[in-house]
Every structure is written in structure tokens, then in C-alpha cells.
Amino acid sequence: MSSPTKSAQSPVREATSPTVQSPKGKAKSPTPGPASPPAAQADAPTDLLSASHWGELELPEDDDSTLGSDAESSTASISSSIMHYRTISGRTYHSDSVSDSEYWGPNDAKAMEVMDVFHTAMTLILDERLYTAPLPKDIKNVLDVGTGTGLWAIDFADENPNCNVIGTDISPIQPSWVPPNLSFNIDDATKEWTYQPDFFDYIHIRWLCGTIKDWPALYKEAYKCLKPGGWIEHMDGDVNMVCLDGTMPKDSAIYQWGQLWCEIERKTGVVFNIVDSGCMENGIKEAGFTNIQIENFLAPTAPWPTDEKQKQIGLYQYVSLTSDVEGFLTYFFGQVMGWTDNEMAKYAAALRREYKECKVHANINWRVVRAQKPLDA
């Protein structure tokens, strides 16, 4: 396994170890169906604070003068450069005609902006690379699972004009003007894949935390559709924030973030504790992949580091985490946890304030797992 992280200046790459989703009809308003039945999992997180704790919380007015960083002043430039072209309004979710999976994320303008900013953040975390797998120069067919707004697929297709790139998602939110070697398909990756076996040279999966119940089944579909010798690469982040300097008390909104999502995982069976649980590398191994390699990156959730590169990553993650907190909360916190609108609003306000003040030096633990389908498969 990878070695322990040594510094809070993030992202910190840990040692590499050779271990071992358009609605077809009209867009729907956010009226999610009933939650999945409770899964037989571990006990509830012992440090979990109740919803009423946040509902009764008294917070000062949220104005920029309280900021302990230049985060807010820098947000405008990111918005103008990345978000200006998004025109969809309202809170909408994917169509049930595409997927019956319990996916919690909205697919409207705010949600798309978050996806776009996170794309930039994750690329910066990888030293401005789109992938880490040792792909050959003559790669022919690539699949991007859960492509979201499609930015990764667009960038990859631009960099590899002779490669056929396919991006799949359960929502048709991708742009129509794309490179000629790129196509987007509306498809639910949690169902049986219809691509021919042994077809793709590379399958890319990124930031699908909280969307999949059966990760080994998804990896097995990827294994089936990869060519022998082809690579799979999955990059995802955990919900449990990592703090290396003791600035994250257990009653902070940032610490409670991980506790809350772990409780939702316990109630629904949807995997949120994706890194700490080892489900990525274990599921990939179970699917039959070999040459499994793991890298961990700690990336700051706000621009608190002194190092300029890490401060930039922290700024992008801060924007993505705070610009639409309600988009993260509305579905599961209301439908599964039973929180009121007031409780969600108060918690969201507390979370934003903590990120803005930069007093809690929290990091997201991003993990990259890449592996090969055996040549003799």
C-alpha cells in the first residue's frame, strides 16, 4: 500500500505501490423517489451530530469581510472563465427513463459549474495531466464513464485526434460542439454494458463517489469491454476529510461532512467511503485486473496553504465545494436523513463559513487506481 503522507501542503503524492452517468422527455424537477431500503452495514458513525444541532445554530451574517483568505476575490475570475456559458436554470435531476439508479446529484447549471471546476482541480492535482496510465501513442478506442459535462473527454479527444473517444452519462448535459473523434452516449453504467468485448484500449472513471452500489460489478463490465493489455483508471475522492495539524474539531461542519455521508452509506448501500474502504483496488482486483497501481493525493479544500500551487488547487476545490452546497445536500439529506429545509440551510451556511475562514486545514484524499487486463485474458 502507499506510504503515509508527510506534509499538509497538498496535494501530496504518496508512493506508488504495484499492489496487487437527455432525459428522453422533459427535464424533471428535483422530485427524487423513495430512498433505497437500509443496507446491512456497520453501526452509525459515533461522532455524528444530529440535524437539530445545525437547525438551532446561530450564525453571523455571511459577508466577505470575515474571510481569512483571498478566496472570494478570486472566485469571480474562475466564474467568468469557466462558468459564463452555462444557461440552464432551475434544480433538475436525471430522467427515470434513463436510469432507475438512486443518483443524488442535480444536472442543472449550478451542478454543471461544479463539475467544470472540479475538472480543473483534478487536472491540477495530477500535475495538469488527464491521466496517469502508461497509454501507447497509437491508442484507438477510449471510454469515459460518467463523463458529466464532458470536459475530460473533450480534452482527451483534442490531445489524441486519431483516437475514437466515447463519453457516457445518464444526463444529456454535454456540449454539441466537440472534436470530430468524440461522441457522447446516454447510458447507465450500472446496467449491463452493450459495447463489444475486447474493444477499448483505455477506460477512464473519475469522481463517481456516491453513485454506485456494486463497484465490483461495474469493474467486471469494464474488464469485459477492455482489450487484453488495456488499462482501466479510476480517480475518486473520499468524503472523510483529512487534517494533519489538529485544526478540524469533531463538532466542525467539515468534520461532520464525512460522518453524515458515511451514515447515508449505511442507510442506502451507496458507497461514499470509497477510499478508506479500499473498494477501488479491491473491486478492480476481484474483476480480474492485474498490475494494480495505487497513488494517493491530499488536496486542500480551501486556499490555506502557503505554497502557490497548492493554494491554487485549494481555491478551485473551495469554489466547487461551496458554490452549490445545496446540490450536494437536497436529495439524500432530505429523503434519507429526514432533515428539514432549515436544518440543511443552516448546515450549508456553517460549512461555507468554515471553508471561507480557512481555519480548518482540511484535505480531500484523492486516490488513483490503474490496472491492466491480462494479455492472455
N, C-alpha and C positions, 0 to 999 in steps of 0.2 A: 504494500500500500504506500501511498505517498507520504512524505515526511512532514512533520509539523511545521506550520507557518511560523516565521520568526519575527515578523515586523508588522506593525499596524499600518504602515504606508503601503496602500493596496493599489491595484491587485498584486498579490504576491504569488508568483507561480511556484507551486510545490514540485518536488522532484517527480519526474515521470517514472511510473512503475510499469514494467511489462507484465502486469498481472493479468495471473491467469491471463389541424382543420379551418350564388344569389338565391337567397331563398327563391324558390321557383315561383312563388306568388308574391304578394305584397309583404314588405318588411313588417315584422311584428313588433309591438310594443313589449316592454320587458315584463311579460307575464309568465314567468317560469312555472313549470308544472310542479307536482309534488316532489319532494325530496326522496332520494333513494332510502330504502329501509336501512336501519343501523347495521353495521357490519360487526362481526365478532372480532374485535381487536383489543388493543391494550386499554388499560384504565385511562380515565380523563387526566389531562395534564394537572399536576398537583399545584402549580403556580398560577393557574388560570383565574383571573378576576372576573366577576360577574358583569353582565350587561348593565345592571343598575349602577355599578360603580362609575361607569362612563356617563350614564344618563344624568346622574346627580352632580357631575363635575362642573365646577365653576371656573371658567376660563376668561382671561382678559381679552379685550378686543384684539383681533388679529391684524396688526399693522406692521409695515415693513421696518419701522424704527426699532423693533425688537430683534432684528436679525443679528446674528453673531458672525455673519459671513457676507460675501458679495453674491450669494446665490440668487436672490430675487432680481438684482440688477442685470444679471447675466441671462436670466430666463427669457427676456424679450428677444434677444438675438437668436436664441435657439428656436423660439416660436416662429420668428419671421423667416428663418432659413429652412425650416423643416416642415412646419405645420400650416403654412399660409394657403396651401392648395386644397385643404380638406373642406368640403362644403356640406356634407351630410349633417342633419340636425336631429336631435331627439335621442332618447335612450332606446336602442333596439338590440335585439339578440338574433341568433341564427334561427332559421326556419326549421320546424319539426319535420318538414317534408324532406329535409336533407339528412338530419341526424336526430335520433332519439336519445343521444348521449346527454348526460347532465353537465353540459358545459356552462360555466358561470359567467364568462366574460361577455360584455356587450360588444357590438360590432359597429358602433356609430362613430362620429367624428372624434370625440374625445378619446375613445378606446384606440382608434387608429393612430392618433397622435402619440399615445403612449407606446404603441408598438414601434413606431418610427424612431422615437428617441431611444428606446431600448436597443434597437438595431445598431444605432451608432455607439451606444455604450458597450455592447458586447463585442463590437468590432474593435474598439479601442482596447478593451481588456485583452484581446488576442493580438495586441501589437499591430492593429489595423489590418489584420488578416481575416478572411472569410471562413477559413477552415484550417485545421492542423494536420489532417490525414495526408500521408505521402502519395498524393494522386499522380498518375502518369500524365505527361503532357498531351497524349493523344486520347484523353478520356472522351467517351462518346455519349453516354446517357446518364443523366443525374436526376434524382428525385428529391424535392424539398417538401417534407411532410409538415403540415400545419404552417403553411407559408405566411399566414396573416396578410399584411398589406403587400407582401411580395418583394420587399426591398432586397432581402438576401438573394433571392432567385434572380432578380434583375441585375444586381451587381455581379453575381457569378456568371450569368449569361454574357454580360458585357466583357468580362475578363476571358471567357472561353467561347469565342464566336463559332467554333466548329463543333461545339458540344450541344446536344439536344437536352434542354432543361425543362422539367415539369414541376410546377408548384401546385400542391393540393391544399384545400381548406374547406370548412363547412359553410363559410360565408363568402359571397362574391364581392369582396371589397378591394380587389386588386385593380390597378390601372389597366386601361385598354392599350395604351401606347407602350409597348415593351419591345425588347430586342427580338428580331425575327426567329431566333433559335429558342425562344421561351414561350411556353403555353401554360395557362392556369386551368385546373380542373376542380370542380366542386365535388368533393369526395370525403367520406368519413373514414379516417384511418383506423378506427376501432372495429370496423367490419372487415370481412374477408377482402383482400386486395385482388383486383381484377387484372393487374399487369401480368404479362407473361413471365414465367420463371426464368431465372438466369439472364435478366435483361439489363439491369442497371450496373454501372461501374461504381457508383457512389450514391449513398442515401444519407441525407442531412436532416437532422432533427434538432430543433432548438426552442427553448422556453415553452414547453408544453406541461410544465408543472401544474398539477391540479386538473388535468384534462383526461387522464387515463386511469382506469381501474386495474386493467390487466396488462402491465407492461411486457411480461414475457410473451404474451400472445402477439402483441404488436411487433416485437423484435423478431418473432418467428416468421411473420409475414414479410418483413424486410429481408430476412435470410433467404426465404424462398425466391424473392424477386431480384436478388443480387447475383451477379456473375461470380463464379468461383474466382477468388482473389480480389473481389470487390470490397470496398470499405464502407462501413457504417460509422457515422459520427454523431454523437448526441451531446449537446451542451445545455445544461439546465442549472437553475439556482435553487437553493433551499429556502424555506420560509423561516427557519430559525436563524436570526441574525447572530453574527459573531462579533464579540467585543473583546479586545485584547488588553485593555487598560483599565478595566473596572468602572467605566463610566456609564454602564447600562443597568440600572437597578431593575429588580423584578417587577416593580409596580409601574414601570415606564410603559408608554403605549408601544414603543418599538419592541421591547422585550415581549410584551403580551401578544404582538403580531404573530409570532411563531406558535405560542401556546394556543391561540384561537384557531389557527389553521390546522394544527395537529388534532384539536378537538373535532373540527369539521371532518377531517380524515377518518377519525374514529367512528363518527356517526354515519358517514356515507360510503366509505371504502375507496373514495377517490384519493390517489396518492399525492400528498403535498410535501411530506417529509422525504423528498426524493434523493437528497444527497446523503444525509446521515443514515438513512435506512440501507444504503447500498443497492437500491433496486435497479439502478442503471447497469452497473457492471455485473451484478448477479443475473439479471434478466438477459443481458446480452450473452453471457456465458451459457445460460440454460438454453438459449436458442440455437447454440452450436457454433458460435463465432470463436475464433482463436486470435492469438496475437493481440490480446486486450491490453490497452494502454490507458492510463488514467492521469489527468492533470487537474489540480485544484487551483483556483484563483480567488483570493479575497479582494473584493472591490468595495470601496467606501460608498455609503448610501447618501452622503452629503459632502460638500466641498470643504471638509475639515482638515485633510492632510496638508502638510507644508510643501510637499513635492508637487510641482506644477502639473505633471501628467496625471498623478493620482487625484489631484484637485479637480481636473477636467472630467475624469471619469466619475468622480463623486457628484459633480454638477449635473451631468447627464442622468445619472441614476436618481438624483434628488428630483429633477423635473419629472421623470417617468413615474416615480413613486408618489408624488404629491399633487400632480396636476389633475388627477381623477381618482382620488381615494374611493369615492362612492362607487365607481365602476368595479372596484375590487370587492366591495362590501355587500352591495344590494342583494345579490342572489342568495348566496349561502348564509350570510349573517341574518337575513330576514326569513328565508324559507326554512333553513335548518336550525339555526341557533335561536330563532324567535325574538330577535332584537327589534325594538321599536325604531321608527324613523329618528326620534330624538336621540336615542342611545347611539345609533350609528353616526349621526351628525356630530355628537359630542366626541365620540372616539376619533372620528376623522379629523376634527379640529385639533385634538390633542396630539395626534400623530403628526400632522403638518407642522405644528409648533415645535415639536421636538426636533424634527428634521431641520427646520429653519434655524433654530438656535445653535445647532452643531455642537451641543454639549455632550450628546451621546455619540461616541465614536463607533458606530455600528458598521458592519460589513456584510455583504451578501457573499456566501460561499458558492461560487460557480464551479461546476465540475464538467470537464470534457472527458468523455469516454469514446474511444475509437477502437475499432476491431475489424478483422478480416473474415470473410467467408473462405474456408479452406480451399486450396487449389484443387484438391481431389474430391470436393463435395459434388 
